[in-house]
Amino acid sequence: MTTTEPLVLRTDRADGLTTLTLNRPSQFNSLSKDMLTAIQAELDAIAASETVRVVVIAGAGKAFCAGHDLKEMRGNHSKEFMQALFKQCGKLMLTITQMPQPVIARVHGIATAAGCQLVSMCDLAVAADVAKFAVSGINVGLFCSTPAVGLARNLGRKAALEMLLTGEFIDAMEARAKGLVNRVVPADALDAEIERLAGNILGKSAVAIRMGKGMFYKQLEMGLTEAYDYASEVMACNMMSEDAGEGIDAFMQKRKPEYKGC
């Protein structure tokens, strides 16, 4: 008998940190239809969880994610399949921004095409210094239109278009300078840096983090006046929370806050 490894490995910690590891290492964790379905199921379950506070998305093997599964795409060469696949991928990317928990990309190797898109749509990203990034569809006659959505919201227009029009790789330090990732560390320090970043967030009020993430993405789509009106209302509601009261009292009393976290 042979056993099939799950496409996504989930590890939960008691402190509220959950890691999802893309698990198609021999295919460089390419986003097949089944892989997208598996990731979506995990994210939907996490979004509804009251115990998961921070999510890390990682990749097994040498690559973080090499994008869509080109072999599957060529084997299902119909417009209907392509429309359904890209709609499914778009839903996954939106889920990351819409779920209440911050999502951190752990990028240890290459992230290309939809894999680079995945990095861009995660709330935060930490990369090893050996990681490389590209939206390389143009090299095979395919403009990376859906990855362009996330890329254009992370990088400046000219930087994003240069990547999209040339398909050239950028290294981790350039990705950081252009705004695609937050931090770059040596490969052997990647997990420690993820731990520091996640631990910092875990130490904050879950109420404030949840409200703040939702506010951040929603205000991006608004005009300036509407954004300030909306942000003011969210901040007033946040100020009325028990956690905000505790946090301010603890600050004034020079002690560590004890948040309720619900």
N, C-alpha and C positions, 0 to 999 in steps of 0.2 A: 504494500500500500504506500502511496505517496501523499504527503500532506502539503496543502497549499498555504504558503505564508500569507497573512493578511496584508493588504495593500497599504494600510496605515497602522502603525503601532502606537498605542496610547499608553502613556505612563502618567499616573496621578500621584501627587505628593500631598501629604497631610496639611502642608502649609498653604495649599491652594494653587500650586504651580502644576500645570499639565503640559506635557510634551507630546506632540503628534509628529511621528517620524514617517516620512514618505518612504515606502519600502518596496521599490522596484529597482534595486541597485544595478542589476545587469542591464536595465533599460535606462539608466541614468535618471530614474524617478520621473520618467515622462508621464504627462497627464493624459492617460487614456480615459475613455468614457467611464470605465469602472473605477479608476483611481479618483476621478472627480466625484463620483457618487460616494465613494468611501470617505473622502475628506469632508464632503458636505454633511454626511450623516454624523460624523464626529463633531463638527462645528455646531450643528443644530442642537445636538445633545448638550454640548458645553454651554451654549448661549442660554439654555434654560436652567443651567445649574446654579445653585446658590452657594456652592462650595468652591468652585473653580474661580480663581482670581486673576490669573495671568496664564496666557497660552504661548508656548514656544513651538514654532514649526521648523522641523529639521529634516535632513535627508540622509538616508542610509547609503553607504558606499562612497564612491569617489566624487559624485556630483550632488549639488543641492537639488536642482531640477533642470532638465534639458528642454522643457517646453512640452508642446503637444506631441503625441505619439504619431509620427509621420507615417509609419508603416500602417497603423490602423486607419489613418485618414486616406491613404492611397487605396486601401482595401475596401473602403466604403465611399467611393467617389460619386456622391450625389449631393446636390445642393441642400436637400432636406437634411441629410446627415450633418453637413457642415453647419447649417443654421442651428440645429439642435445642440451640437457640440459647443459652439461658441456661446450660445445662450446659456447653456449649463455652466460653462466656465465663468461667464459674466456674473451669474447668480452667486457662484462661490466667492468671487472677488468682492462683491457687494456685501455678502454675509460677514466677511472679515471686518469691514468698517462698521457694520450695523450691530454686531454683537457687543454686549456690554463690556466684555473683558478685553484689555489690551493684548494684542498679538505681536509677538516678536519673531522675526525671521532669523534663524541661526544658519548663516551661509558659510559653509566650510569649503565649497568647491564651486564649479561653474554654475551660473544661473543664466540660462539663455531663453530667448523668446518668451513663452508664457511662464517660464520659470523666473525670468527677470520681472515679468508682470506681477508674479506672486510676491516677490520681494517688495516691489513698489506699493502694493496694496496692503501689506502688513503695516501695522501702526508704527513699529520700530524695527530696525534691522541692525544686527551685529555681524560683521564679516571677518573671516580669517584673512591675513595679509596675502594669502595665496589664491583667494577667490577671484573669479573673473566674471564679467557681466557683458551680455550682448543681447540685442534684439535682431537676430540674424536671419529672419525670414527672407529678407531682401536678397540674400545670397542664393536662394533657390526660387526666385521669382515671386515671392509672396511678401507684400508689405505687412508688417506686424501691426495691424490696425487695432486689435483689441489690447495688446500690450501698450500701444501708444497712449491709451486712456490713462493708465496708471503712471506711465513714464512722464507724460506731460504735466501731471499733477505733483511730480517730485522734482523734476529738473526744469531749468529755464527752457524756453522754446527752442532756441538754437542748439543747445546741448542735446535735447531730446531728439530733434530732427536729424542731427548729425549721426546719432546712434542708429536711428531708424532708416536713414538713407544709405548708410555705408555698411551696416551690419558688423562693424568692427568691435572688437572686445575693448573694454576698459578694465583696468585693474581696481583693486579694492580701494586704494587711496584716492584714485580719481573718482570712484563712485561716491566716496565720502565727501569729497570736495564739491561734487555736483548735487549732493543732497539725496542720493539714492539709499545710502546707509548712514546710520548714526555713529557707529564706532568701528574701528579696525584694530585688530590685535594679532599677535603671532598665533599660528594655528594651535599651538599647545596651550594657549591661554584663552581660547575661545569659550570654553565652558565656564571658566571662572568669571569671565566678563559678562556672560549671560546671567550667571548667578548674581553678580553685583547689580545688574540692571533690574532683573526681575525682583530681587530682594528689596531694592529701593521702593519699587511700586507696591509690593506686598505689605510694606510697612505703613502705607498710606491708608486713608479711609476708603473702604470699598464703595461707600455711597458717593463720595466726591469723585472717585475715578469713573464710576458708571455714568453719573450725570455729566461729567466733564467730557468724556469721550463722545457721548451722544451729541452734546452741544457743539463740540469742535467740528464734526463733519457736517452737521446741519447748517451751521452758520456760513460755511464755505460757499454754499450755493445761494446765499442771500446777498442783497445789496447792503451797503454799509449801514444805513439807518435801520433797516430791518434787522440786521445782525446784532446791532447794539441793543435794540429793544428786546430781542429774543434772549441774548446773553444776560441782560439785566434781570429778566424774569427767572432764568435758570439759577443765577447766582443768589437771588433773593430766596428762592426755594431751598437751595443748598445751605444758605445761612440759617434757615429755620430747622435744619436737621439736627438730630441729637449729636451726631459725630462732629459737626462744626462747633457746637457749643463746647463739647469735650475738648476738642483740639485747641480752641482759643483759651479755655480755662487752664489747660495744661501748659500752654505757652506762657501765660502770665504767672503761673505758679512754678515755672521752671522745672517741670516734670514731664515724663514721657506720657503721651495720650494713650488712653485705653478705648479704642473704637469698638462699637458694637458690630459693625461690618455687615449689616443687612440692608 
